[in-house]
Amino acid sequence: MTTDTTFTPKLLDQLPANYERPKDLTGADGLFKQLKKALIEALGAELSDHLG
């Protein structure tokens, strides 16, 4: 389940484009929490794939 994903500077610039306040990035439903959740889910799937 390995995927080659490259995070280009353009993509990274687009991520916070629709956020206006610091709370939008760091709040309970902010971008950072969403990214962290996605990363943990991806790592969990990757570990499951490797460990069976």
C-alpha positions as CSV (number, residue, x, y, z in Angstrom):
1,M,0.0,0.0,0.0
2,T,3.0,2.3,-0.4
3,T,2.3,5.4,-2.5
4,D,4.9,7.7,-3.9
5,T,3.6,11.1,-2.9
6,T,5.6,14.3,-3.3
7,F,4.6,17.4,-1.5
8,T,5.6,20.3,-3.8
9,P,5.9,23.8,-2.6
10,K,2.9,24.7,-4.6
11,L,0.8,22.1,-2.8
12,L,2.0,23.2,0.5
13,D,1.1,26.8,-0.3
14,Q,-2.4,25.8,-1.3
15,L,-3.2,23.9,2.0
16,P,-3.7,27.0,4.2
17,A,-5.2,29.1,1.4
18,N,-8.8,29.1,2.7
19,Y,-7.9,29.7,6.3
20,E,-8.2,33.2,7.8
21,R,-7.6,32.9,11.5
22,P,-5.0,31.1,13.6
23,K,-7.8,29.0,15.1
24,D,-8.5,27.7,11.5
25,L,-5.1,26.2,11.6
26,T,-4.6,25.2,15.2
27,G,-8.1,24.9,16.6
28,A,-10.0,21.7,17.4
29,D,-11.0,21.1,13.8
30,G,-8.1,23.0,12.3
31,L,-5.8,22.1,9.4
32,F,-3.0,20.8,11.7
33,K,-5.3,18.3,13.4
34,Q,-6.7,17.1,10.1
35,L,-3.2,16.6,8.8
36,K,-2.2,14.8,11.9
37,K,-5.2,12.5,11.8
38,A,-4.6,11.7,8.1
39,L,-0.9,10.9,8.9
40,I,-1.8,8.6,11.8
41,E,-4.3,6.7,9.7
42,A,-1.8,6.3,6.8
43,L,0.9,5.1,9.2
44,G,-1.6,2.7,10.8
45,A,-2.5,1.3,7.4
46,E,1.1,1.0,6.4
47,L,2.0,-0.8,9.6
48,S,-1.0,-3.2,9.2
49,D,0.2,-3.9,5.7
50,H,3.7,-4.7,6.8
51,L,2.8,-6.6,10.0
52,G,-0.2,-8.4,8.7
